[in-house]
Amino acid sequence: MNFEISAEHQALKDKMAAFAKDRLQDDVVAREKDGVFPLHFWEACAEEGIQGMASVKGYGGHLPKVDLLGSMMAVETLGKHC
């Protein structure tokens, strides 16, 4: 079995890490303390297509372009970097 990350999955992880660092890092300590995620961050995630990533195109998502494993890796990467 091959357990290596595909080039497509690695590119998606890199893209999500860069997005999180560039667009979601403002006041991360204060936001974590207060338990908030401001609307403008949510909107930035929507512009990036994150909310629909694990949904089929008929429902506004990206499947099958981004598979479920890729979606999971993207969300994990966002959690790591913001």
Backbone torsions as a table, in degrees:
resi	resn	phi	psi	omega
1	MET	NA	143.3	178.5
2	ASN	-103.2	114.8	-179.0
3	PHE	-104.8	13.5	178.3
4	GLU	-75.8	149.5	178.2
5	ILE	-74.2	133.8	178.5
6	SER	-68.9	161.5	178.3
7	ALA	-60.6	-37.8	179.6
8	GLU	-65.6	-42.4	179.5
9	HIS	-67.5	-40.3	178.7
10	GLN	-64.1	-40.2	178.0
11	ALA	-63.1	-40.0	178.3
12	LEU	-65.2	-43.9	177.5
13	LYS	-60.2	-44.2	179.6
14	ASP	-62.9	-41.0	179.0
15	LYS	-63.6	-43.3	-179.9
16	MET	-68.0	-37.8	178.0
17	ALA	-63.8	-45.3	179.0
18	ALA	-63.8	-42.5	178.3
19	PHE	-59.8	-48.3	-178.7
20	ALA	-61.5	-44.1	-179.4
21	LYS	-66.7	-38.5	-177.0
22	ASP	-79.5	-36.3	-169.0
23	ARG	-116.1	-15.1	-172.5
24	LEU	-122.9	13.9	-175.2
25	GLN	-90.6	-14.0	-175.9
26	ASP	-58.9	126.6	174.7
27	ASP	52.3	38.0	-175.4
28	VAL	-61.4	-36.8	-179.6
29	VAL	-67.4	-45.8	179.4
30	ALA	-64.9	-40.6	179.2
31	ARG	-63.6	-41.1	179.3
32	GLU	-64.8	-42.6	179.1
33	LYS	-62.1	-42.7	-177.8
34	ASP	-84.4	-12.7	179.7
35	GLY	69.7	38.6	-178.3
36	VAL	-122.2	154.2	172.8
37	PHE	-136.3	98.8	-172.2
38	PRO	-57.7	152.2	-178.3
39	LEU	-55.8	-39.8	-177.6
40	HIS	-65.6	-27.8	173.7
41	PHE	-71.6	-41.8	177.6
42	TRP	-60.1	-42.7	178.7
43	GLU	-65.6	-37.9	176.7
44	ALA	-63.3	-39.8	176.6
45	CYS	-63.8	-38.9	178.3
46	ALA	-64.6	-42.3	177.9
47	GLU	-60.6	-33.6	179.6
48	GLU	-79.7	-12.5	178.2
49	GLY	86.2	16.8	-173.5
50	ILE	-69.7	-42.2	-176.3
51	GLN	-61.3	-33.6	-177.8
52	GLY	-98.9	9.5	-173.1
53	MET	-57.1	-38.9	-175.9
54	ALA	-96.5	17.1	179.4
55	SER	-110.7	153.6	178.3
56	VAL	-72.1	156.9	-176.7
57	LYS	-56.6	-34.5	179.9
58	GLY	-60.6	-20.7	178.0
59	TYR	-110.8	20.5	176.9
60	GLY	88.3	9.0	-177.4
61	GLY	-95.5	-163.2	-174.4
62	HIS	-116.8	-6.8	179.9
63	LEU	-66.3	140.2	6.2
64	PRO	-91.1	4.2	-179.2
65	LYS	-56.1	-46.8	174.1
66	VAL	-109.2	119.2	-178.8
67	ASP	-80.7	174.7	-176.9
68	LEU	-63.2	-37.5	177.5
69	LEU	-63.1	-43.1	177.5
70	GLY	-62.3	-40.5	177.7
71	SER	-61.4	-44.1	179.6
72	MET	-63.2	-43.4	179.8
73	MET	-64.1	-37.8	179.2
74	ALA	-63.8	-46.6	-179.6
75	VAL	-66.1	-40.2	177.0
76	GLU	-60.8	-42.7	180.0
77	THR	-65.3	-40.5	176.3
78	LEU	-60.1	-44.5	179.5
79	GLY	-62.0	-33.2	-179.9
80	LYS	-71.8	-33.4	-171.2
81	HIS	-107.4	2.6	177.2
82	CYS	-143.1	NA	NA
